[in-house]
């Protein structure tokens, strides 16, 4: 299964049956080792992943191992069995229950998939100028958005607890949650109380059957006792702090994976895409905009541009809006985000009325799916559209769009 190194299992005698079960699923590269030799083994043959059970006599050895793993250039998944206390941000929790070996093998495969993507990115970066594919070294949770579903008593507390760490999109029903999943990128799902076991079972079954969502981190209450093909599913019953403790490492791993994917797309596009937004870089946008205007004038076809801006927003919300725009914009259109957080989108072969309708639909999706730092409020994007005239150049159209946007914002 792992061709990049062994999988170290620092688990003690009590979990040997579990590891034997994992090997039976086809994971034949697991090497059991004790805590006294783990760092030497790590340095001698860098592992592809580590499975750990924190020793009862104390967690100093675990903390040393976790720090060693965090310093690795290539991502090394650290999966911790039945952790009773909070874990380092990069340590992935795994609760032991029914079908433990099958679930652990699935969790391991999902994590190794992220490692393989990271290795691919590092390899493809090696022969390219660093400036053409910047990879942020900030906490991936800064880019993350979690979908919180629920209508019970714990929903408000979970919303606040998650909102201090990342963007939160709330849904009071399964139907609303489905719309959010189809409209935007989500880095994890937390299901609060307020749903019957039947509704919960139906929702988890749908997630497991859709390849778009199968690897999403999902933290749910344990009303349903079935097994699902969801490798990153954790069932947690407890206080909001316990739910968040289980959710954060899984969501962080997913956000890290999404950041890698955006960087790979940027590399594929020759550095023309901004890895953090998925939109064109400003320089690439300027080149494409001039070409699109020249072609529209020569062919006498329609072209319009829209500027999206916000009365009040934070950088997290601006990047959130940019990623929503990159996901929803038509394939023939293109856009960029400017240094001030505004975004310009160009609609090819679109007159004023058509472009206005497209821009309004995009702004509506942003409004109802974006996270706001203020609890219970929406971010309301404003949009201004300008249409190419016979006397326009790229510079004049952009100048008109910019001046009208400033006037509307003042």
VENUR-V461147 format. One record per pair of residues at least 24 apart in sequence whose ideal C-beta (glycine too) atoms are under 6 Angstrom apart, sorted by the first residue. I is the first residue (numbers start at 0). J is the second residue. D is the distance in whole Angstrom. If there is no record, write none. Layout:
i & j & d
I & J & D
I & J & D
//
This chain:
i & j & d
0 & 26 & 5
0 & 28 & 6
1 & 28 & 5
1 & 47 & 4
3 & 47 & 5
4 & 45 & 5
4 & 46 & 5
4 & 47 & 4
5 & 30 & 5
5 & 46 & 5
6 & 47 & 6
6 & 48 & 5
7 & 32 & 6
7 & 46 & 5
7 & 49 & 5
8 & 50 & 5
9 & 34 & 6
9 & 37 & 5
9 & 51 & 5
10 & 52 & 5
11 & 52 & 6
14 & 52 & 5
17 & 99 & 6
17 & 100 & 6
20 & 100 & 3
21 & 100 & 5
21 & 103 & 5
21 & 104 & 5
24 & 104 & 4
26 & 104 & 5
34 & 60 & 5
37 & 64 & 6
48 & 76 & 4
49 & 77 & 5
50 & 78 & 5
51 & 79 & 5
52 & 80 & 4
65 & 90 & 6
73 & 118 & 6
74 & 114 & 5
74 & 117 & 4
76 & 110 & 3
85 & 244 & 6
88 & 251 & 6
90 & 248 & 6
91 & 248 & 5
92 & 245 & 5
98 & 226 & 5
105 & 230 & 4
106 & 230 & 5
109 & 214 & 5
109 & 230 & 4
109 & 231 & 6
113 & 256 & 5
116 & 259 & 5
117 & 259 & 6
120 & 259 & 5
120 & 262 & 6
120 & 263 & 6
123 & 266 & 5
131 & 270 & 3
132 & 262 & 6
132 & 265 & 5
132 & 266 & 5
132 & 270 & 6
134 & 262 & 5
139 & 251 & 5
139 & 254 & 4
139 & 255 & 4
139 & 258 & 6
140 & 164 & 6
140 & 165 & 5
140 & 251 & 5
142 & 254 & 5
143 & 186 & 4
143 & 250 & 5
143 & 254 & 4
144 & 186 & 6
145 & 187 & 5
145 & 189 & 6
145 & 250 & 6
146 & 179 & 6
146 & 185 & 5
146 & 188 & 5
147 & 189 & 5
148 & 176 & 5
148 & 190 & 5
149 & 191 & 2
149 & 193 & 5
150 & 193 & 4
151 & 191 & 6
151 & 192 & 3
151 & 193 & 3
153 & 191 & 5
153 & 192 & 5
153 & 239 & 6
154 & 191 & 5
156 & 239 & 4
157 & 191 & 5
157 & 239 & 5
160 & 239 & 5
160 & 243 & 5
166 & 319 & 6
166 & 370 & 3
167 & 370 & 5
168 & 368 & 6
173 & 202 & 5
179 & 368 & 6
182 & 364 & 6
182 & 368 & 5
183 & 323 & 5
183 & 368 & 5
184 & 322 & 6
186 & 250 & 5
186 & 253 & 5
186 & 254 & 5
187 & 216 & 4
187 & 250 & 4
187 & 253 & 6
188 & 215 & 6
188 & 217 & 5
189 & 218 & 5
189 & 246 & 5
190 & 219 & 4
196 & 222 & 4
196 & 223 & 5
199 & 223 & 5
203 & 227 & 5
216 & 249 & 3
216 & 250 & 5
216 & 253 & 5
218 & 242 & 6
218 & 245 & 5
218 & 246 & 4
275 & 318 & 6
276 & 321 & 4
276 & 336 & 5
277 & 322 & 6
277 & 325 & 3
278 & 321 & 6
278 & 325 & 5
278 & 334 & 5
278 & 335 & 5
278 & 336 & 6
279 & 333 & 6
279 & 335 & 5
281 & 335 & 5
284 & 335 & 4
287 & 333 & 6
288 & 345 & 6
288 & 393 & 5
289 & 393 & 4
292 & 393 & 4
295 & 387 & 6
300 & 348 & 6
301 & 348 & 5
301 & 349 & 5
301 & 350 & 4
302 & 387 & 4
303 & 346 & 5
303 & 349 & 5
303 & 354 & 3
303 & 384 & 6
303 & 386 & 5
304 & 345 & 5
304 & 385 & 6
304 & 400 & 5
305 & 344 & 5
305 & 358 & 4
305 & 382 & 6
305 & 384 & 5
306 & 341 & 6
306 & 343 & 5
306 & 383 & 5
306 & 400 & 5
306 & 404 & 4
307 & 342 & 4
307 & 380 & 5
307 & 382 & 5
308 & 341 & 4
308 & 381 & 5
308 & 404 & 6
308 & 408 & 6
309 & 380 & 6
312 & 378 & 6
313 & 372 & 6
316 & 378 & 6
319 & 369 & 5
319 & 370 & 6
320 & 365 & 5
320 & 369 & 6
323 & 365 & 5
327 & 361 & 6
351 & 386 & 4
354 & 384 & 5
355 & 384 & 5
358 & 382 & 5
358 & 384 & 5
383 & 407 & 6
//
